[in-house]
Amino acid sequence: MLSTNGASTPPDVPRGLAGVVVTDTELGDVRGREGFYHYRQYSAVELAESRGFEDVWHLMFHGRLPDAAEREAFLAGTAALRGLPDEVRAALPAVARTSGPSGPLAALRTALSLLGASAGFRPVYDLGPEERRADALAACSAVPTLLTALHRLGRGLEPVEPREDLPYAANYLYMLTGSEPDPARARAVERYLVSTVDHGFNASTFTARVIASTGADAAACLVGAIGALSGPLHGGAPSRALDTLDAIGTPDRIDSWIRQRVLAGERIMGFGHPVYRTEDPRSRMLRSVAEGFGGPLVEFAVEVEARVEAILAELKPGRELHTNVEFYAGVVMELCGLPREMFTPTFCAARVVGWSANILEQARDSKIIRPAARYVGPQPPQPLPKAS
């Protein structure tokens, strides 16, 4: 497009690039008006209900669900990659100490960068498909080990070494607590992890692909994605949604608390989604998981959900506002004994697989992602003032 003076001008695009198609992908899709999303053609919710995490990881990396032999080989291969190099393990106490108030997710950025350097990760631009996949597998396998070690060190506890005989989710909980988890809780967390592996071109996934388009190494791509995830408008909401339940406190306070905040223009954490215009299928699935445990917290969450949706429908008519994944994710993780500061890191332990699949897909395209911006400042060129 040309302006009146013959200069090229970028086309108008929606704020935040909402709805703008930036590439083709075979990894999955989110259909917001239908309340549906999938991984490589399979319903993500059905996968969460019937398959283990390793099956979905294999699907994202290899393009197909594994048979029994492939499953065993994949589980054994990734489990063998959970340990950390000695030099990385030795540096973790200092990383945990210096990250301090920022928590495990901030510390993970440093630790994962160190892991990539220690392992000799090379730019994806210089690698073949199998070498790229090997680096991605190593990074994904190590992330739960890094997260749990950093969390425990931050609390003055010794890290727990990974076990190769436990599947991904159960091993994650084992390293976090030091005890082999109850099977029901391990399965609940696994269903959450599967449901959050990938979800379209969200901010962190797009960030990972932008960095991958430069040809950078896998660790650099993942560190950038983690930075995007750390924002409270992205992956930082599960604990905040649970904080909302704490702030409301009792059923008799629901209406007044919610009305006050909606009328003040405040966002109710755990409600609304930039893509879904109907119920978030992840929320529906996780509500079922929570109801399987039962108890006062679940009953209160269900009541708050119903009242918030009714009040939002009254005060914001014509808008479809429902719970998103963060609302019941927080409830499920609380019921499974995860500390709240580990809610978003746990999300990261799942999404690292989706990010990596996107990095591998993006690395096949040598075109760098380089959008344009429209300048709206004072008209150039202006006379340069003399230095005082």
Beta strands, then each sheet from edge to edge (+ up, - down):
strand 1: 28-31
strand 2: 36-39
strand 3: 42-43
sheet 1: 1+ 2- 3+
end
